Amino acid sequence: MCDDDIHNEQNDVESDDEHVTLANLMANLKHDVDENKKIQKQLKKANTTLSQELKECKAILAETSKTLGESYSVRDSCLVALQTKQAEFEKYKAFNDHTVDYVKLERKLNEILGQLAQKDIEIKEDLKTKSYEISVVKEKHDELMKQSLLTKSHYKGLVKQETKQEMPADLKYVESLEKEIDELESDKAEFSNMYDMILKECVSKDVMCSYLLSLSDLDALAELQCLYLHKVKECDCLAQKISNQTDSVSKEVYSKLL
């Protein structure tokens, strides 16, 4: 009987221990569950905060991307404007350099036109002188013809025959010289008109610049100057020829009548 009681007591003690242990386990489990709930709440709160921050970051990223795109657009616009200004500057620089060339060409053209005008005056004066010499020769010729008619009764035979043959020849020669002078006067008048027209076209600077643009390194102007100088040379040669031949004709006529 005693053994049974002892055994039962032991069982009761063990049962009490198990109850205590189980109670402790349940208490610990409840504590863990409560802690887990707290942690879950904290995690949920942190997750909500992170989600909100992520949304804000996405919004900031979108705004930054938009601003960056606008910055790229502004940069491209600035580059285009810079290239345009640079092109305009190059054009202005080229125009400025070209304007300097215009000033040099204008000065050169004025010098050449001044030389041409002076040469034209000299030719006109020379032609007046030669025309006067021709008129003097004609007067001498007419006077000699009159003297020849008045004294023809004193000259017989060969002298009379030579006078009749050679005097008309001398007259024809003088007439041929007059014809050459007339042709030269015509060429001079034509060239003078062309020269006056060019001079009028070159009065204003704008017209002069346009005229200079149409020239290639003043080739056309040089050609015009060469043509003018060629005419001047022809005038000088013809004037010298007329002077020499006038002296020769005068000497021949006088020698025939003496």
PASEBA-1860 file (N, C-alpha, C; in nm, 3 decimals):
! residues 258
1> MCDDDIHN> 0.082/-0.119/0.000/0.000/0.000/0.000/0.086/0.125/0.000 ~ 0.185/0.120/0.077/0.276/0.234/0.087/0.347/0.259/-0.043 ~ 0.381/0.149/-0.109/0.452/0.165/-0.238/0.362/0.233/-0.340 ~ 0.238/0.196/-0.337/0.145/0.257/-0.432/0.130/0.406/-0.404 ~ 0.125/0.438/-0.279/0.111/0.580/-0.245/0.233/0.659/-0.289 ~ 0.347/0.594/-0.262/0.471/0.662/-0.302/0.474/0.682/-0.452 ~ 0.432/0.577/-0.521/0.432/0.584/-0.668/0.336/0.690/-0.716 ~ 0.223/0.698/-0.656/0.124/0.798/-0.696/0.175/0.939/-0.667
9> EQNDVESD> 0.241/0.954/-0.553/0.295/1.084/-0.519/0.400/1.128/-0.621 ~ 0.479/1.025/-0.656/0.581/1.058/-0.756/0.516/1.099/-0.887 ~ 0.412/1.028/-0.922/0.341/1.062/-1.047/0.280/1.201/-1.038 ~ 0.226/1.230/-0.918/0.167/1.363/-0.903/0.274/1.472/-0.917 ~ 0.390/1.442/-0.855/0.499/1.541/-0.863/0.543/1.560/-1.007 ~ 0.557/1.448/-1.076/0.599/1.456/-1.216/0.493/1.529/-1.298 ~ 0.367/1.500/-1.266/0.259/1.565/-1.341/0.260/1.715/-1.315 ~ 0.288/1.751/-1.188/0.295/1.894/-1.158/0.411/1.960/-1.232
17> DEHVTLAN> 0.521/1.887/-1.235/0.639/1.942/-1.307/0.608/1.960/-1.456 ~ 0.539/1.863/-1.510/0.503/1.872/-1.651/0.410/1.990/-1.675 ~ 0.316/2.009/-1.584/0.225/2.122/-1.597/0.300/2.254/-1.589 ~ 0.395/2.257/-1.496/0.474/2.380/-1.482/0.556/2.405/-1.608 ~ 0.616/2.296/-1.655/0.699/2.309/-1.776/0.613/2.351/-1.895 ~ 0.495/2.287/-1.904/0.405/2.320/-2.015/0.357/2.464/-2.004 ~ 0.333/2.505/-1.879/0.288/2.643/-1.859/0.397/2.740/-1.900 ~ 0.520/2.701/-1.860/0.632/2.788/-1.899/0.648/2.794/-2.052
25> LMANLKHD> 0.634/2.677/-2.114/0.645/2.672/-2.260/0.537/2.758/-2.327 ~ 0.417/2.748/-2.277/0.308/2.825/-2.334/0.331/2.975/-2.313 ~ 0.383/3.003/-2.189/0.410/3.144/-2.163/0.518/3.196/-2.258 ~ 0.622/3.113/-2.273/0.730/3.153/-2.367/0.678/3.164/-2.510 ~ 0.593/3.067/-2.549/0.537/3.071/-2.685/0.451/3.194/-2.705 ~ 0.371/3.228/-2.603/0.288/3.347/-2.614/0.375/3.472/-2.626 ~ 0.482/3.469/-2.544/0.574/3.584/-2.550/0.636/3.596/-2.689 ~ 0.675/3.478/-2.743/0.735/3.479/-2.877/0.634/3.526/-2.982
33> VDENKKIQ> 0.508/3.478/-2.965/0.405/3.520/-3.061/0.383/3.671/-3.053 ~ 0.379/3.722/-2.929/0.361/3.867/-2.914/0.477/3.944/-2.976 ~ 0.597/3.890/-2.949/0.715/3.956/-3.009/0.710/3.951/-3.161 ~ 0.665/3.833/-3.210/0.655/3.817/-3.356/0.554/3.914/-3.414 ~ 0.441/3.932/-3.343/0.341/4.027/-3.391/0.398/4.169/-3.394 ~ 0.472/4.202/-3.284/0.534/4.335/-3.283/0.629/4.353/-3.401 ~ 0.708/4.245/-3.423/0.804/4.252/-3.535/0.730/4.266/-3.668 ~ 0.619/4.188/-3.681/0.539/4.195/-3.804/0.484/4.337/-3.824
41> KQLKKANT> 0.437/4.397/-3.713/0.386/4.534/-3.725/0.498/4.630/-3.767 ~ 0.614/4.610/-3.703/0.726/4.697/-3.739/0.767/4.678/-3.885 ~ 0.768/4.548/-3.927/0.803/4.520/-4.067/0.700/4.580/-4.162 ~ 0.573/4.568/-4.125/0.468/4.625/-4.210/0.483/4.776/-4.220 ~ 0.511/4.837/-4.102/0.530/4.982/-4.102/0.652/5.022/-4.186 ~ 0.759/4.943/-4.166/0.881/4.972/-4.243/0.857/4.951/-4.392 ~ 0.781/4.846/-4.425/0.749/4.819/-4.566/0.667/4.932/-4.626 ~ 0.570/4.982/-4.546/0.490/5.095/-4.594/0.577/5.218/-4.616
49> TLSQELKE> 0.666/5.242/-4.520/0.757/5.357/-4.533/0.847/5.343/-4.655 ~ 0.901/5.220/-4.673/0.987/5.196/-4.789/0.911/5.212/-4.920 ~ 0.786/5.165/-4.920/0.705/5.179/-5.042/0.683/5.326/-5.074 ~ 0.653/5.405/-4.968/0.633/5.549/-4.991/0.762/5.615/-5.040 ~ 0.873/5.577/-4.975/1.001/5.633/-5.019/1.035/5.591/-5.162 ~ 1.000/5.466/-5.198/1.025/5.419/-5.334/0.943/5.499/-5.435 ~ 0.816/5.527/-5.400/0.734/5.609/-5.488/0.795/5.749/-5.505 ~ 0.839/5.805/-5.389/0.901/5.937/-5.397/1.028/5.934/-5.482
57> CKAILAET> 1.106/5.826/-5.466/1.229/5.813/-5.546/1.196/5.801/-5.694 ~ 1.092/5.724/-5.726/1.050/5.712/-5.866/1.006/5.847/-5.922 ~ 0.931/5.923/-5.840/0.887/6.056/-5.885/1.007/6.148/-5.907 ~ 1.102/6.142/-5.811/1.223/6.224/-5.826/1.302/6.182/-5.949 ~ 1.310/6.050/-5.972/1.382/6.000/-6.089/1.315/6.046/-6.219 ~ 1.181/6.040/-6.222/1.109/6.086/-6.340/1.132/6.235/-6.363 ~ 1.125/6.314/-6.254/1.149/6.458/-6.267/1.292/6.487/-6.311 ~ 1.385/6.407/-6.255/1.526/6.424/-6.294/1.546/6.390/-6.441
65> SKTLGESY> 1.481/6.282/-6.487/1.491/6.244/-6.628/1.433/6.352/-6.718 ~ 1.318/6.408/-6.675/1.257/6.515/-6.752/1.349/6.638/-6.758 ~ 1.404/6.673/-6.641/1.496/6.788/-6.635/1.620/6.762/-6.720 ~ 1.669/6.637/-6.714/1.787/6.602/-6.794/1.756/6.611/-6.943 ~ 1.634/6.564/-6.981/1.594/6.576/-7.121/1.585/6.722/-7.165 ~ 1.526/6.805/-7.077/1.521/6.948/-7.108/1.661/7.008/-7.117 ~ 1.749/6.962/-7.029/1.888/7.011/-7.033/1.954/6.973/-7.164 ~ 1.932/6.847/-7.209/1.986/6.805/-7.338/1.931/6.890/-7.452
73> SVRDSCLV> 1.798/6.918/-7.443/1.736/7.000/-7.547/1.796/7.141/-7.548 ~ 1.812/7.198/-7.427/1.873/7.331/-7.417/2.017/7.328/-7.468 ~ 2.089/7.221/-7.433/2.227/7.209/-7.480/2.233/7.201/-7.632 ~ 2.144/7.120/-7.691/2.141/7.110/-7.837/2.106/7.244/-7.901 ~ 2.009/7.314/-7.840/1.973/7.447/-7.893/2.091/7.543/-7.884 ~ 2.163/7.536/-7.772/2.280/7.623/-7.756/2.388/7.589/-7.858 ~ 2.406/7.458/-7.885/2.506/7.417/-7.985/2.468/7.468/-8.123 ~ 2.338/7.455/-8.157/2.292/7.504/-8.288/2.311/7.655/-8.298
81> ALQTKQAE> 2.272/7.726/-8.189/2.289/7.872/-8.190/2.437/7.910/-8.200 ~ 2.522/7.834/-8.131/2.666/7.861/-8.136/2.721/7.838/-8.277 ~ 2.678/7.727/-8.340/2.723/7.700/-8.476/2.674/7.808/-8.572 ~ 2.548/7.853/-8.552/2.495/7.960/-8.638/2.575/8.088/-8.621 ~ 2.602/8.124/-8.496/2.680/8.246/-8.471/2.821/8.233/-8.527 ~ 2.877/8.113/-8.516/3.012/8.093/-8.569/3.012/8.107/-8.721 ~ 2.907/8.050/-8.786/2.897/8.064/-8.932/2.879/8.210/-8.971 ~ 2.793/8.282/-8.896/2.775/8.425/-8.924/2.906/8.503/-8.904
89> FEKYKAFN> 2.981/8.465/-8.802/3.109/8.532/-8.778/3.207/8.506/-8.892 ~ 3.210/8.380/-8.941/3.298/8.348/-9.053/3.257/8.428/-9.177 ~ 3.124/8.438/-9.200/3.077/8.517/-9.315/3.117/8.663/-9.299 ~ 3.098/8.715/-9.177/3.134/8.856/-9.153/3.284/8.877/-9.172 ~ 3.362/8.780/-9.121/3.507/8.792/-9.136/3.547/8.789/-9.282 ~ 3.487/8.693/-9.358/3.517/8.686/-9.501/3.474/8.813/-9.572 ~ 3.355/8.865/-9.535/3.307/8.989/-9.597/3.399/9.106/-9.563 ~ 3.444/9.110/-9.437/3.535/9.217/-9.396/3.666/9.211/-9.473
97> DHTVDYVK> 3.721/9.089/-9.489/3.844/9.074/-9.568/3.821/9.114/-9.712 ~ 3.704/9.074/-9.765/3.673/9.107/-9.904/3.657/9.258/-9.920 ~ 3.599/9.322/-9.817/3.584/9.467/-9.823/3.719/9.536/-9.830 ~ 3.816/9.484/-9.758/3.952/9.539/-9.766/4.006/9.526/-9.908 ~ 3.979/9.408/-9.970/4.021/9.390/-10.108/3.951/9.490/-10.199 ~ 3.823/9.519/-10.171/3.750/9.617/-10.251/3.818/9.754/-10.244 ~ 3.863/9.791/-10.124/3.929/9.921/-10.110/4.056/9.926/-10.194 ~ 4.132/9.817/-10.192/4.255/9.813/-10.272/4.223/9.818/-10.420
105> LERKLNEI> 4.122/9.739/-10.460/4.085/9.738/-10.602/4.030/9.873/-10.646 ~ 3.954/9.936/-10.556/3.898/10.068/-10.589/4.011/10.169/-10.609 ~ 4.110/10.165/-10.520/4.224/10.256/-10.533/4.299/10.231/-10.664 ~ 4.320/10.101/-10.695/4.390/10.066/-10.819/4.311/10.111/-10.941 ~ 4.178/10.092/-10.937/4.094/10.132/-11.049/4.097/10.283/-11.068 ~ 4.093/10.357/-10.957/4.098/10.503/-10.967/4.230/10.549/-11.029 ~ 4.339/10.482/-10.990/4.469/10.518/-11.049/4.470/10.493/-11.199 ~ 4.417/10.376/-11.239/4.416/10.342/-11.382/4.325/10.435/-11.460
113> LGQLAQKD> 4.207/10.465/-11.402/4.115/10.557/-11.469/4.177/10.696/-11.482 ~ 4.251/10.737/-11.378/4.320/10.866/-11.387/4.424/10.868/-11.497 ~ 4.499/10.757/-11.509/4.598/10.748/-11.616/4.533/10.749/-11.753 ~ 4.420/10.675/-11.764/4.349/10.671/-11.892/4.294/10.809/-11.929 ~ 4.240/10.879/-11.829/4.186/11.013/-11.857/4.297/11.107/-11.901 ~ 4.412/11.100/-11.834/4.525/11.186/-11.872/4.574/11.152/-12.013 ~ 4.580/11.021/-12.044/4.624/10.981/-12.178/4.524/11.024/-12.283 ~ 4.394/11.019/-12.248/4.291/11.063/-12.342/4.307/11.212/-12.373
121> IEIKEDLK> 4.337/11.290/-12.269/4.358/11.435/-12.290/4.479/11.457/-12.381 ~ 4.586/11.380/-12.355/4.706/11.395/-12.437/4.678/11.359/-12.583 ~ 4.599/11.252/-12.604/4.566/11.212/-12.742/4.484/11.319/-12.811 ~ 4.385/11.375/-12.737/4.303/11.481/-12.797/4.389/11.601/-12.837 ~ 4.481/11.640/-12.749/4.569/11.752/-12.780/4.660/11.719/-12.899 ~ 4.710/11.595/-12.901/4.798/11.555/-13.011/4.723/11.553/-13.143 ~ 4.598/11.505/-13.139/4.518/11.503/-13.262/4.487/11.645/-13.310 ~ 4.463/11.736/-13.214/4.441/11.875/-13.254/4.565/11.931/-13.323
129> TKSYEISV> 4.681/11.898/-13.265/4.807/11.946/-13.324/4.827/11.889/-13.464 ~ 4.800/11.757/-13.478/4.819/11.694/-13.609/4.717/11.747/-13.711 ~ 4.595/11.773/-13.664/4.495/11.829/-13.754/4.539/11.967/-13.802 ~ 4.595/12.044/-13.710/4.646/12.176/-13.748/4.759/12.162/-13.849 ~ 4.849/12.066/-13.828/4.958/12.045/-13.922/4.906/12.006/-14.060 ~ 4.800/11.922/-14.062/4.740/11.883/-14.190/4.681/12.005/-14.261 ~ 4.613/12.090/-14.181/4.555/12.210/-14.244/4.664/12.301/-14.299 ~ 4.777/12.308/-14.228/4.889/12.389/-14.277/4.945/12.331/-14.406
137> VKEKHDEL> 4.956/12.199/-14.410/5.005/12.133/-14.532/4.911/12.159/-14.649 ~ 4.780/12.152/-14.622/4.682/12.178/-14.729/4.693/12.322/-14.779 ~ 4.709/12.414/-14.683/4.724/12.554/-14.724/4.850/12.573/-14.809 ~ 4.958/12.510/-14.764/5.081/12.519/-14.842/5.063/12.458/-14.981 ~ 4.992/12.346/-14.983/4.969/12.279/-15.111/4.885/12.366/-15.204 ~ 4.777/12.426/-15.147/4.692/12.513/-15.229/4.771/12.635/-15.279 ~ 4.853/12.690/-15.190/4.933/12.805/-15.229/5.032/12.768/-15.339 ~ 5.091/12.652/-15.325/5.185/12.607/-15.428/5.115/12.581/-15.560
145> MKQSLLTK> 4.992/12.529/-15.551/4.916/12.506/-15.674/4.886/12.639/-15.743 ~ 4.849/12.741/-15.664/4.824/12.873/-15.723/4.951/12.928/-15.788 ~ 5.063/12.916/-15.714/5.189/12.963/-15.771/5.226/12.886/-15.897 ~ 5.193/12.758/-15.896/5.222/12.677/-16.014/5.140/12.723/-16.133 ~ 5.011/12.758/-16.108/4.926/12.805/-16.217/4.973/12.942/-16.269 ~ 5.017/13.028/-16.175/5.061/13.162/-16.217/5.193/13.158/-16.294 ~ 5.275/13.058/-16.261/5.408/13.053/-16.325/5.420/12.941/-16.428 ~ 5.305/12.882/-16.467/5.314/12.768/-16.559/5.364/12.807/-16.698
153> SHYKGLVK> 5.345/12.937/-16.736/5.392/12.979/-16.869/5.544/12.981/-16.877 ~ 5.612/12.986/-16.759/5.758/12.992/-16.758/5.822/12.854/-16.753 ~ 5.737/12.753/-16.734/5.793/12.617/-16.724/5.740/12.535/-16.840 ~ 5.829/12.479/-16.916/5.795/12.401/-17.034/5.849/12.260/-17.020 ~ 5.808/12.176/-17.114/5.866/12.042/-17.130/5.851/11.953/-17.008 ~ 5.966/11.901/-16.962/5.969/11.799/-16.858/5.919/11.851/-16.723 ~ 5.959/11.977/-16.689/5.916/12.032/-16.561/5.766/12.044/-16.554 ~ 5.703/12.090/-16.664/5.557/12.104/-16.669/5.491/11.968/-16.660
161> QETKQEMP> 5.547/11.870/-16.735/5.487/11.737/-16.735/5.498/11.672/-16.595 ~ 5.615/11.685/-16.530/5.633/11.626/-16.397/5.542/11.692/-16.294 ~ 5.525/11.825/-16.313/5.436/11.895/-16.218/5.294/11.844/-16.231 ~ 5.248/11.824/-16.356/5.111/11.775/-16.377/5.094/11.633/-16.323 ~ 5.201/11.551/-16.333/5.188/11.412/-16.291/5.203/11.396/-16.139 ~ 5.300/11.471/-16.082/5.333/11.447/-15.942/5.247/11.526/-15.845 ~ 5.199/11.645/-15.887/5.116/11.723/-15.796/4.986/11.651/-15.759 ~ 4.912/11.594/-15.857/4.794/11.516/-15.818/4.829/11.398/-15.730
169> ADLKYVES> 4.944/11.336/-15.755/4.986/11.223/-15.670/5.008/11.269/-15.526 ~ 5.071/11.388/-15.512/5.091/11.442/-15.378/4.958/11.474/-15.311 ~ 4.865/11.527/-15.391/4.733/11.557/-15.336/4.662/11.431/-15.290 ~ 4.671/11.325/-15.371/4.609/11.198/-15.331/4.674/11.144/-15.203 ~ 4.804/11.161/-15.194/4.874/11.113/-15.075/4.827/11.187/-14.950 ~ 4.812/11.319/-14.963/4.762/11.398/-14.850/4.620/11.357/-14.816 ~ 4.538/11.333/-14.920/4.400/11.289/-14.895/4.398/11.153/-14.824 ~ 4.490/11.063/-14.861/4.496/10.934/-14.793/4.534/10.951/-14.646
177> LEKEIDEL> 4.624/11.047/-14.620/4.659/11.076/-14.481/4.539/11.131/-14.405 ~ 4.462/11.218/-14.471/4.342/11.272/-14.407/4.241/11.161/-14.377 ~ 4.232/11.065/-14.469/4.140/10.953/-14.448/4.183/10.870/-14.326 ~ 4.314/10.847/-14.313/4.363/10.774/-14.198/4.335/10.850/-14.069 ~ 4.351/10.983/-14.075/4.320/11.064/-13.957/4.173/11.053/-13.921 ~ 4.085/11.057/-14.023/3.941/11.045/-13.997/3.908/10.910/-13.934 ~ 3.968/10.803/-13.986/3.944/10.670/-13.929/3.993/10.664/-13.784 ~ 4.109/10.723/-13.760/4.160/10.726/-13.624/4.070/10.807/-13.532
185> ESDKAEFS> 4.018/10.920/-13.583/3.923/11.000/-13.506/3.798/10.920/-13.473 ~ 3.751/10.841/-13.571/3.632/10.759/-13.549/3.658/10.653/-13.442 ~ 3.775/10.585/-13.451/3.810/10.485/-13.349/3.824/10.550/-13.213 ~ 3.884/10.670/-13.213/3.902/10.740/-13.086/3.768/10.780/-13.025 ~ 3.675/10.827/-13.110/3.543/10.866/-13.060/3.470/10.746/-13.003 ~ 3.480/10.632/-13.073/3.413/10.511/-13.025/3.473/10.466/-12.892 ~ 3.605/10.466/-12.884/3.669/10.426/-12.760/3.642/10.526/-12.648 ~ 3.636/10.655/-12.683/3.607/10.758/-12.582/3.467/10.740/-12.525
193> NMYDMILK> 3.370/10.704/-12.610/3.234/10.678/-12.562/3.233/10.560/-12.466 ~ 3.305/10.453/-12.504/3.311/10.337/-12.418/3.379/10.371/-12.286 ~ 3.483/10.452/-12.292/3.555/10.495/-12.171/3.464/10.579/-12.080 ~ 3.387/10.673/-12.141/3.295/10.756/-12.063/3.187/10.671/-11.997 ~ 3.139/10.570/-12.070/3.035/10.483/-12.014/3.089/10.407/-11.894 ~ 3.210/10.354/-11.904/3.270/10.282/-11.792/3.293/10.376/-11.675 ~ 3.337/10.498/-11.705/3.364/10.596/-11.601/3.236/10.632/-11.524 ~ 3.122/10.646/-11.599/2.994/10.677/-11.533/2.949/10.560/-11.446
201> ECVSKDVM> 2.971/10.437/-11.495/2.930/10.320/-11.418/3.009/10.307/-11.289 ~ 3.127/10.366/-11.286/3.214/10.353/-11.169/3.206/10.473/-11.076 ~ 3.098/10.556/-11.085/3.089/10.677/-11.004/3.067/10.642/-10.858 ~ 2.966/10.559/-10.827/2.935/10.525/-10.689/3.016/10.404/-10.646 ~ 3.032/10.392/-10.515/3.111/10.280/-10.462/3.041/10.148/-10.483 ~ 2.905/10.147/-10.466/2.831/10.023/-10.485/2.845/9.973/-10.627 ~ 2.829/10.064/-10.724/2.841/10.025/-10.864/2.983/9.981/-10.894 ~ 3.077/10.052/-10.834/3.217/10.017/-10.857/3.246/9.877/-10.801
209> CSYLLSLS> 3.193/9.845/-10.680/3.214/9.713/-10.623/3.152/9.604/-10.710 ~ 3.031/9.630/-10.761/2.967/9.535/-10.851/3.050/9.515/-10.977 ~ 3.105/9.627/-11.026/3.189/9.618/-11.146/3.317/9.538/-11.117 ~ 3.374/9.563/-10.997/3.496/9.491/-10.962/3.469/9.342/-10.944 ~ 3.347/9.307/-10.890/3.313/9.166/-10.875/3.305/9.095/-11.009 ~ 3.262/9.168/-11.113/3.251/9.108/-11.246/3.386/9.088/-11.311 ~ 3.490/9.152/-11.255/3.625/9.135/-11.310/3.693/9.019/-11.237 ~ 3.779/8.950/-11.304/3.858/8.845/-11.242/4.002/8.891/-11.238
217> DLDALAEL> 4.041/8.938/-11.112/4.176/8.992/-11.093/4.207/9.103/-11.191 ~ 4.105/9.184/-11.226/4.121/9.301/-11.315/4.168/9.261/-11.455 ~ 4.139/9.135/-11.496/4.178/9.093/-11.631/4.107/9.175/-11.737 ~ 3.975/9.194/-11.717/3.900/9.271/-11.817/3.948/9.416/-11.821 ~ 3.976/9.471/-11.704/4.025/9.609/-11.700/4.164/9.619/-11.763 ~ 4.247/9.518/-11.738/4.380/9.518/-11.799/4.369/9.507/-11.951 ~ 4.271/9.424/-11.996/4.251/9.413/-12.141/4.205/9.546/-12.200 ~ 4.115/9.614/-12.128/4.069/9.746/-12.174/4.184/9.846/-12.177
225> QCLYLHKV> 4.268/9.841/-12.076/4.382/9.932/-12.072/4.478/9.903/-12.187 ~ 4.500/9.773/-12.215/4.589/9.736/-12.326/4.532/9.786/-12.459 ~ 4.398/9.773/-12.475/4.335/9.822/-12.597/4.354/9.973/-12.610 ~ 4.335/10.043/-12.498/4.352/10.188/-12.501/4.496/10.227/-12.534 ~ 4.590/10.159/-12.468/4.731/10.189/-12.494/4.770/10.155/-12.637 ~ 4.705/10.049/-12.691/4.732/10.014/-12.830/4.685/10.127/-12.923 ~ 4.566/10.181/-12.892/4.516/10.294/-12.973/4.607/10.416/-12.958 ~ 4.655/10.436/-12.837/4.747/10.549/-12.815/4.874/10.531/-12.896
233> KECDCLAQ> 4.924/10.407/-12.897/5.045/10.380/-12.974/5.021/10.402/-13.123 ~ 4.901/10.360/-13.170/4.867/10.383/-13.311/4.862/10.533/-13.341 ~ 4.804/10.609/-13.248/4.798/10.754/-13.269/4.937/10.815/-13.277 ~ 5.024/10.770/-13.183/5.160/10.824/-13.183/5.234/10.788/-13.311 ~ 5.220/10.661/-13.353/5.288/10.618/-13.476/5.236/10.693/-13.597 ~ 5.102/10.707/-13.604/5.043/10.777/-13.718/5.080/10.925/-13.716 ~ 5.085/10.983/-13.596/5.123/11.124/-13.587/5.267/11.143/-13.635 ~ 5.355/11.051/-13.593/5.494/11.061/-13.637/5.504/11.041/-13.788
241> KISNQTDS> 5.424/10.945/-13.837/5.424/10.919/-13.981/5.375/11.041/-14.059 ~ 5.267/11.102/-14.008/5.213/11.221/-14.075/5.315/11.334/-14.074 ~ 5.382/11.350/-13.957/5.480/11.458/-13.946/5.594/11.438/-14.046 ~ 5.644/11.313/-14.052/5.755/11.285/-14.145/5.712/11.303/-14.290 ~ 5.592/11.248/-14.321/5.547/11.255/-14.460/5.507/11.397/-14.499 ~ 5.459/11.475/-14.401/5.426/11.615/-14.430/5.551/11.693/-14.468 ~ 5.657/11.670/-14.391/5.785/11.736/-14.424/5.835/11.693/-14.561 ~ 5.818/11.561/-14.588/5.865/11.509/-14.718/5.786/11.570/-14.833
249> VSKEVYSK> 5.651/11.578/-14.817/5.566/11.634/-14.922/5.600/11.781/-14.945 ~ 5.619/11.854/-14.833/5.651/11.997/-14.847/5.782/12.016/-14.923 ~ 5.882/11.934/-14.887/6.011/11.947/-14.956/5.999/11.913/-15.104 ~ 5.921/11.806/-15.134/5.905/11.767/-15.273/5.832/11.874/-15.354 ~ 5.728/11.930/-15.295/5.650/12.033/-15.366/5.736/12.156/-15.392 ~ 5.809/12.197/-15.289/5.897/12.313/-15.307/6.004/12.286/-15.412 ~ 6.058/12.165/-15.408/6.164/12.133/-15.506/6.109/12.131/-15.648 ~ 5.982/12.093/-15.664/5.923/12.089/-15.798/5.902/12.229/-15.854
257> LL> 5.868/12.320/-15.763/5.833/12.455/-15.808/5.953/12.548/-15.821 ~ 6.065/12.510/-15.767/6.183/12.596/-15.777/6.251/12.581/-15.912
END
